Amino acid sequence: MKTKTFAITLISALVLVGGISAALMFETRSASANLNLKPLEDGLYSNNAELLSWAMNDLDGRKLSGLSLPPALAEVVLIEPASLRVESATVAAHQGQLLPQIPGLLDRAEPLMNALKSAKNTTIKGRDYTMIVKPAADGLYLVAFKPNEHEKNLLKVQQKAIDSHFKRMERLILIATAFGAILGLLLAFLAARLATGSYAPLLKAFDSLSRGDFETAPQGLKTDEARIYARLHTSLTFALERLGRK
């Protein structure tokens, strides 16, 4: 009985703890997998491009050389639209060059040419850079090159923080599961002791009777148990006496 009670209690506790832990782990991993930062990335690109376009209103295209730029901006150039000649640039070495000759800056020439023809503020997202095109004085155009990696790096940092948070939650769930299993083991042991502890003296007394010991008085019996033992003791004594007469 003790083993059966222990096993049933332990299995029930483990099933309960395991089920709750599995559900929490599933919800945690589902939340992590369903987290999509792509809309946030697109929103950052759009908002930063708008802010940079607004900030370019105060730029003097003829005085770009040596201008200190924020990390979100790689370079600003003033170009002549027909030849794409750089009239002024924040990087002094690029001044006087043709825009296609500058490595890495121009990866989407056709959209840029279309933007220059339209004579409107335009934002062009390329592979490596987002170009912000803005008409300037004397038929020239300001073109700002914003590295796309800036927003990606910000989101990578945020993604790492989120992943770290979910991993920490998973570790806490596993620790709580271990504590739950230990608690279940203790509860099973306690239940087994409580279920059989009160019957131990009575079982010991019955065992003595079965071995023919009618002289030793049992200890620790409750009132009802002592009454049962006394009836059984009397019945067995009477039966043995009758058998002895025969």
N, C-alpha and C positions, 0 to 999 in steps of 0.2 A: 504493500500500500504506500509506503514511504517513497519508494522509487517511482511508482506510477504518479503520485501527486507531484513529485519533483519534476518529472519529465513533462507532464501536462502544463504545469505552471511556467516552466522554462520555455517550452515551445511557443506557448501563447504570448509570452512577453517578447520573445525574439521576433515572432511574426508581426506583432504590433509595432515594435521599434523599427524593424526592417522596412515595413510598409510605409511608415511615415517618412523615414529617411530616403527611401527610393522616390517617393512623391516629391519631396523637397529638392532632391538632386535633379530630378527630371525637369521641374519647373525652373530651377536655376540655369541649367544648360539650355533649355528652350529659350529662356529670356536672352541669354548670351548669344545664341545662334540667330535669333530673330532681330537682334539689334543692328540697324542699318544706318551708318553715318553718311551714306552717299548724298541724301538730300541736304544734310548739313554742309557737306563739301561744296555742293553746287550753290547753296545759299551764301557761303563765305566768298566764293569766286565773284558772285554777282554783287554783293554788298561792297567788297573791297574795290571792285572795278568802278562802282558808282562813286565811292569816296575819292578814289584817285582822279577820276574824271572831274569831280568838283574841285579838288585841290589844284588841278592844272589850270584853272581859270586865273590864278594869280601868278603863274609862271611867265617870266620874260624869256621868250624863246631865244633871244640873242645873248642871254647871260646864263647859259646852262653850264658852262665849263666850271668844274670844281664844286658844283652844287652838291650838298650832302643829301642823300636820299634815304628813306626809311628801308628796313629790311624787306618789306613787301614789294619794293620796286628795284629792278635791276638797272635800268637806264632810261633816260628821256632824250629824244633827239628832235631836232627841228629839220624837216626835210623839204626839198623842192619837189613837188609831185611829178613833174614830167620826167625828170632824170633820176629821182630818188637819191639825189645828192644830199649828204648830211651837212647842213649849214652851221649847226651848232649841236653840241652833245655834252652830256654830263661826264662822259669819258673823253678827255681831250684828244686822245689818239685816234678816235673815230671821226673827228671833224674833217670835212673835206672828202671823205670816202663815199662811195656809193653804198647804199644800205645793203644790197645783196652781197657785197664783199665782206661784210662783218660776220664772222663765223657764229653760227648758232642763233642769231637774232631773228632772222627771217625764215620761218618754216611754213608760212602760208602767204605767199606773194599775191595770189589772185584775189583773195578777200581784201587784202590791203589796198590793191589797186582799185577795186570796186568802191571801197570806203573813201579813197581820195577823190574819185570821180563824183561821189554823191555829195561831197562838201558838207557832211553832217558828222556830229559826234557818233562814233561807232566803237563797239567793243568786239574784238575778234579773239576767240579762244583757239590757240594753236597747240601743238604737241608739247612744247617746252615753255612757251610764254603766252600770256594773254596780252594782246596789243590794244591799247586805248588810243584811238585816233581822234584828234580835235583840231578843227581849223584855227589857224593863227593869222596874224597880220601879213599883208603883202602876198597873199595867195599861198603862203607856206602852211605846213601842218606840223603840229606837235604829235609825236608818237611815243607813248610810254610803254615800256616792256616790263610786265609783272611776271616773275617766275611762278609757274604753277606749283612748284615744289613747296612753296611757302605754306599754302593751305594744307597740302598733303602732310607736311611735317607736323603741323599743329594737330591734325586729326590723328596722326600716328601716336603722338604723345597721349592724346585723350583716349585712344583705343587701348594703349598699353595700361593706362590707369584703370579703365573699365575691366579689362581682362584680369588684372591683378585683384580687383575687388571681387569678381566672380570666383576666382581661384581661392581667395581667402574665405569666401562663403562656403565653398565646397569642403575646405579643410575643417571649418567649424561644424559642418553637418557630419563629417566623418568622426570627429571627436565626440560630438553629441551621441552618435550611434554607438561608439565604443562604451561611453558611460551608460547608455541605455541598456546595452547588453550585460554589463557588469551588474547594474541594478536589477535586471531581470533574473540573473543568476542568484543574487542575494535573496530576492523575493521568493524564488523557487525553493531555495534552501529553507527559508523561514516557514513557508507554507507546508513543506514536508515535515518539519519539526513540529509545527502546531497540529498538523493532521494526525500524527502518530504518537506524539509525546504523551498525551493523556491516556493512551491505551497501553503504553509500555508496561506499567506495573501490573495491570490486569492480565496481559498476555504472559508475563513472567509467572504470575500466580497459577494460571491455567497450565503452563508448561510444567510447573512443579507437580501439580496434581496428576498430569499425564504420566509422570515418571514415578508415581507412587509415593510422593512425599506429602503425607497428610499432617505432619507435625509442625512444619515451619509456617508461621503466621505471615501472610503477605503484608508488605508495608506500602504506604502511599496510595491506597485505594480510596476512591471517593465513596460516598455513602451508598449510592445505587450499585456501584461496582462491588463493594464489600458485601452487599445483600445478595447479589447474584453469585458471588464466590461462595458465600456461606450455604446457599441452597444447593449448589453443585457439590460442595464438600460433603454436606449431610447426605445427599442422595447417593453419592458414590460410596460413602462409609456404610450406609444402610445396605446397599446392594452387595458390597463385599462381605458383610456379616452374614447375609442370607446365603450367599454362595458358600461361605465357610461351614454353615450348618449342614449343608447338603454333602 
